[in-house]
């Protein structure tokens, strides 16, 4: 985990994990409202795509076991014969998420586990992750320590939210809070990897974001949306100049793009408004 790949991979996993929870919780909430039922949260959510019997498959639990096991064996076998203490800590974090997936699998197949065991196992996995980030920052730079401590705050807050959700399973807001915090962790992993190992990616990301945003304002001809440069802008003209300031007036023949906001006609200029 001490390189760009080691932060991008778990960051992507957390983002997908949170997205899965978001789709599952929102879908369940609206289905409950449609059927007149009360919302009830669960630690895992079924597959939202109705393809055969996929909704009855433990997709999330299996994916958590596979991804966590891959991270665990990758950390260990890629650093043999003498993995460092930091590598062992990372492997420990992956192992607890794999245990959480195994508990989810047991709950799915009806093993006689106490109610809420899946929530406790998930909270324990995040708790281990938080302890990991707070205890392997020795002899690191100040910026490195600060970024990881901020991430640890998010992780510990996730633990609190998960335990509250286990107690108040009727609250959809707690489920969405869990989703938001996990996706925040994923984006933070990406940010840490970019800041410390690939600063050029920041520039590429900004260029892509600027391109996408510009495309949002530019549409094809004939669409009900217009190009941003075609929006009716109020024309201003300079009438007088006081010192270094130009006084601008609005033309009367122009109308606002908002129906209930009409341009104000400037007939006179009060001297006290001019600095």
LINMOFEN-V795584 format. One record per residue. N is the residue number from 1. RES is the residue in three letters. PSI is psi in whole degrees, -180 to 180 (999 if undefined). BURIAL is b if it has 16 or more other ideal C-beta (glycine too) atoms within 10 Angstrom, else e. Layout:
{{N,RES,PSI,BURIAL} {N,RES,PSI,BURIAL}}
This chain:
{{1,UNK,1,b} {2,UNK,32,e} {3,UNK,-176,e} {4,UNK,-46,e} {5,UNK,-37,e} {6,UNK,-16,b} {7,UNK,-33,b} {8,UNK,-41,b} {9,UNK,-54,b} {10,UNK,-31,b} {11,UNK,-43,b} {12,UNK,-39,e} {13,UNK,-43,b} {14,UNK,-38,b} {15,UNK,-45,b} {16,UNK,-38,e} {17,UNK,-49,b} {18,UNK,-37,b} {19,UNK,-39,e} {20,UNK,-46,b} {21,UNK,-40,b} {22,UNK,-48,b} {23,UNK,-44,e} {24,UNK,-43,b} {25,UNK,-43,b} {26,UNK,-41,e} {27,UNK,-45,e} {28,UNK,-38,b} {29,UNK,-47,e} {30,UNK,-32,e} {31,UNK,-39,e} {32,UNK,-39,e} {33,UNK,-37,e} {34,UNK,-36,e} {35,UNK,-2,e} {36,UNK,27,e} {37,UNK,166,e} {38,UNK,138,e} {39,UNK,139,b} {40,UNK,121,e} {41,UNK,157,b} {42,UNK,160,b} {43,UNK,-32,b} {44,UNK,163,b} {45,UNK,146,b} {46,UNK,171,b} {47,UNK,126,b} {48,UNK,-7,e} {49,UNK,118,e} {50,UNK,92,e} {51,UNK,95,e} {52,UNK,-128,e} {53,UNK,27,e} {54,UNK,-26,e} {55,UNK,-20,e} {56,UNK,-1,e} {57,UNK,144,e} {58,UNK,63,b} {59,UNK,-46,b} {60,UNK,-44,b} {61,UNK,-43,b} {62,UNK,-43,e} {63,UNK,-39,e} {64,UNK,-40,b} {65,UNK,-44,b} {66,UNK,-47,e} {67,UNK,-43,b} {68,UNK,-40,b} {69,UNK,-38,b} {70,UNK,-44,e} {71,UNK,-39,b} {72,UNK,-53,b} {73,UNK,-31,e} {74,UNK,-42,b} {75,UNK,-41,b} {76,UNK,-54,b} {77,UNK,-25,e} {78,UNK,-6,e} {79,UNK,21,b} {80,UNK,156,e} {81,UNK,-4,e} {82,UNK,80,e} {83,UNK,142,b} {84,UNK,173,e} {85,UNK,-36,e} {86,UNK,-38,e} {87,UNK,-40,b} {88,UNK,-38,e} {89,UNK,-44,b} {90,UNK,-42,b} {91,UNK,-36,b} {92,UNK,-42,e} {93,UNK,-47,b} {94,UNK,-37,b} {95,UNK,-37,b} {96,UNK,-32,b} {97,UNK,-34,b} {98,UNK,-38,b} {99,UNK,-40,b} {100,UNK,-42,b} {101,UNK,-38,b} {102,UNK,-38,b} {103,UNK,-42,b} {104,UNK,-38,b} {105,UNK,-41,b} {106,UNK,-40,b} {107,UNK,-35,b} {108,UNK,-39,b} {109,UNK,11,e} {110,UNK,25,e} {111,UNK,144,e} {112,UNK,67,e} {113,UNK,153,e} {114,UNK,148,e} {115,UNK,138,e} {116,UNK,4,b} {117,UNK,-36,b} {118,UNK,-38,b} {119,UNK,-43,b} {120,UNK,-41,b} {121,UNK,-40,b} {122,UNK,-43,b} {123,UNK,-38,b} {124,UNK,-38,b} {125,UNK,-44,b} {126,UNK,-32,b} {127,UNK,-43,b} {128,UNK,-40,b} {129,UNK,-42,b} {130,UNK,-44,b} {131,UNK,-34,b} {132,UNK,-47,b} {133,UNK,-24,b} {134,UNK,-8,b} {135,UNK,9,e} {136,UNK,40,b} {137,UNK,18,e} {138,UNK,139,e} {139,UNK,36,e} {140,UNK,163,e} {141,UNK,161,e} {142,UNK,-44,e} {143,UNK,-41,e} {144,UNK,-45,e} {145,UNK,-45,e} {146,UNK,-43,e} {147,UNK,-41,b} {148,UNK,-32,b} {149,UNK,-41,e} {150,UNK,-40,e} {151,UNK,-36,b} {152,UNK,-36,b} {153,UNK,-43,e} {154,UNK,-40,b} {155,UNK,-46,b} {156,UNK,-35,b} {157,UNK,-35,b} {158,UNK,-40,b} {159,UNK,-45,b} {160,UNK,-44,e} {161,UNK,-40,b} {162,UNK,-42,b} {163,UNK,-38,b} {164,UNK,-38,b} {165,UNK,-35,b} {166,UNK,-30,b} {167,UNK,-39,e} {168,UNK,78,e} {169,UNK,-8,b} {170,UNK,-7,e} {171,UNK,114,e} {172,UNK,-26,b} {173,UNK,-35,e} {174,UNK,-39,b} {175,UNK,-44,b} {176,UNK,-33,b} {177,UNK,-42,b} {178,UNK,-43,b} {179,UNK,-47,b} {180,UNK,-44,b} {181,UNK,-38,b} {182,UNK,-40,b} {183,UNK,-33,b} {184,UNK,-39,b} {185,UNK,-45,b} {186,UNK,-45,b} {187,UNK,-32,e} {188,UNK,-38,b} {189,UNK,-45,b} {190,UNK,-45,b} {191,UNK,-43,b} {192,UNK,-45,b} {193,UNK,-40,b} {194,UNK,-42,b} {195,UNK,-42,e} {196,UNK,-20,b} {197,UNK,-12,e} {198,UNK,70,e} {199,UNK,-27,e} {200,UNK,-26,e} {201,UNK,-30,e} {202,UNK,-46,e} {203,UNK,-43,e} {204,UNK,-42,e} {205,UNK,-43,e} {206,UNK,-39,e} {207,UNK,-43,e} {208,UNK,-43,e} {209,UNK,-42,e} {210,UNK,-38,e} {211,UNK,-44,e} {212,UNK,-42,e} {213,UNK,-38,e} {214,UNK,-35,e} {215,UNK,-28,e} {216,UNK,-27,e} {217,UNK,-12,e} {218,UNK,120,e} {219,UNK,171,e} {220,UNK,157,e} {221,UNK,143,e} {222,UNK,-10,e} {223,UNK,160,e} {224,UNK,-10,e} {225,UNK,149,e} {226,UNK,162,e} {227,UNK,145,e} {228,UNK,-30,e} {229,UNK,-12,e} {230,UNK,-1,e} {231,UNK,139,e} {232,UNK,108,e} {233,UNK,146,e} {234,UNK,127,e} {235,UNK,135,e} {236,UNK,143,e} {237,UNK,149,e} {238,UNK,127,e} {239,UNK,-53,e} {240,UNK,168,e} {241,UNK,121,e} {242,UNK,112,e} {243,UNK,-121,e} {244,UNK,11,e} {245,UNK,138,e} {246,UNK,134,e} {247,UNK,126,e} {248,UNK,143,e} {249,UNK,156,b} {250,UNK,134,b} {251,UNK,146,e} {252,UNK,-27,e} {253,UNK,2,e} {254,UNK,140,e} {255,UNK,150,e} {256,UNK,155,e} {257,UNK,-15,e} {258,UNK,129,e} {259,UNK,-37,e} {260,UNK,9,e} {261,UNK,107,e} {262,UNK,145,e} {263,UNK,143,e} {264,UNK,131,e} {265,UNK,126,e} {266,UNK,108,e} {267,UNK,-27,e} {268,UNK,160,e} {269,UNK,125,e} {270,UNK,133,e} {271,UNK,-29,e} {272,UNK,-17,e} {273,UNK,-13,e} {274,UNK,121,e} {275,UNK,999,e}}
